[in-house]
Amino acid sequence: MGILRTIKSDYEIYENHKKECLVAIEREDAKKIKIYYKKHKGKQNMPDDIIPGFKFVKDEEFDSLKIDFAHPLTFKIRDLSKVK
């Protein structure tokens, strides 16, 4: 029997609360998000730091979501929360 392993994606999935959409963020940029939240934990007025990412769009052919790599966007870090 073969060994099953998990294959790590190059992207992490976050939810943007303001735009109500899912966002794919590169792993290196996701580390910046973790540092941002640790630095500003419990503060009311968090700065408007931005991070590049890609929005998920609906694929009509397969009736699923896919990452839209054709249109890179920027998102405010304070509007993002990690999807578990």
Kinemage of the C-alpha trace (Angstrom):
@kinemage 1
@onewidth
@group {chain A} dominant
@subgroup {mainchain}
@vectorlist {calphas} color= white
{ca met a 1} P 0.000 0.000 0.000
{ca gly a 2} L 1.288 3.452 -0.918
{ca ile a 3} L 2.132 6.128 1.576
{ca leu a 4} L -0.271 9.055 1.603
{ca arg a 5} L 1.258 12.457 2.093
{ca thr a 6} L -0.110 15.920 2.136
{ca ile a 7} L 1.048 18.235 -0.579
{ca lys a 8} L 1.439 21.809 0.646
{ca ser a 9} L -0.007 24.490 -1.563
{ca asp a 10} L 2.006 27.597 -2.404
{ca tyr a 11} L -0.955 29.688 -1.212
{ca glu a 12} L -2.949 30.092 1.983
{ca ile a 13} L -6.647 30.919 1.944
{ca tyr a 14} L -7.978 34.003 3.734
{ca glu a 15} L -11.416 35.582 3.902
{ca asn a 16} L -11.770 39.294 3.197
{ca his a 17} L -14.563 40.613 5.437
{ca lys a 18} L -15.006 43.955 3.664
{ca lys a 19} L -15.278 42.551 0.130
{ca glu a 20} L -16.886 39.274 1.275
{ca cys a 21} L -14.658 37.026 -0.804
{ca leu a 22} L -11.962 34.383 -0.479
{ca val a 23} L -8.376 35.369 -1.198
{ca ala a 24} L -5.269 33.320 -2.007
{ca ile a 25} L -2.100 34.719 -0.404
{ca glu a 26} L 1.388 33.355 -1.084
{ca arg a 27} L 2.979 31.600 1.896
{ca glu a 28} L 5.788 34.158 2.169
{ca asp a 29} L 3.248 36.973 2.348
{ca ala a 30} L 1.152 34.998 4.849
{ca lys a 31} L 4.103 35.171 7.247
{ca lys a 32} L 3.854 38.968 7.062
{ca ile a 33} L 0.178 38.716 8.039
{ca lys a 34} L 1.056 36.667 11.139
{ca ile a 35} L 3.702 39.197 12.165
{ca tyr a 36} L 1.220 42.055 11.599
{ca tyr a 37} L -1.421 40.482 13.867
{ca lys a 38} L 1.119 39.685 16.597
{ca lys a 39} L 2.399 43.253 16.530
{ca his a 40} L -1.063 44.885 16.634
{ca lys a 41} L -2.888 42.360 18.831
{ca gly a 42} L -5.698 43.949 20.847
{ca lys a 43} L -5.339 47.412 19.315
{ca gln a 44} L -8.372 49.294 18.037
{ca asn a 45} L -6.726 51.434 15.359
{ca met a 46} L -4.665 49.095 13.215
{ca pro a 47} L -2.659 50.542 10.286
{ca asp a 48} L -3.745 50.065 6.669
{ca asp a 49} L -0.914 47.759 5.592
{ca ile a 50} L -1.629 46.095 2.250
{ca ile a 51} L -0.594 42.765 0.804
{ca pro a 52} L -0.824 41.299 -2.729
{ca gly a 53} L -3.109 38.374 -3.421
{ca phe a 54} L -5.554 36.734 -5.794
{ca lys a 55} L -9.330 36.587 -5.526
{ca phe a 56} L -11.257 33.328 -5.878
{ca val a 57} L -13.819 33.300 -8.700
{ca lys a 58} L -16.500 30.791 -9.603
{ca asp a 59} L -15.636 28.415 -12.430
{ca glu a 60} L -18.899 27.816 -14.295
{ca glu a 61} L -17.554 24.817 -16.217
{ca phe a 62} L -16.701 22.772 -13.109
{ca asp a 63} L -19.091 24.543 -10.696
{ca ser a 64} L -16.289 25.258 -8.208
{ca leu a 65} L -13.970 28.035 -7.077
{ca lys a 66} L -10.617 28.771 -8.673
{ca ile a 67} L -7.889 31.347 -8.135
{ca asp a 68} L -7.956 34.177 -10.664
{ca phe a 69} L -4.237 34.574 -11.435
{ca ala a 70} L -4.995 36.949 -14.335
{ca his a 71} L -5.981 39.790 -11.979
{ca pro a 72} L -3.649 40.288 -8.990
{ca leu a 73} L -5.142 42.577 -6.346
{ca thr a 74} L -4.060 44.207 -3.092
{ca phe a 75} L -5.888 43.729 0.196
{ca lys a 76} L -5.730 45.407 3.590
{ca ile a 77} L -4.308 42.993 6.132
{ca arg a 78} L -6.749 44.082 8.842
{ca asp a 79} L -9.675 42.916 6.642
{ca leu a 80} L -8.288 39.371 6.287
{ca ser a 81} L -8.860 36.341 8.489
{ca lys a 82} L -7.463 32.875 7.900
{ca val a 83} L -9.831 30.145 6.713
{ca lys a 84} L -9.344 26.926 8.676
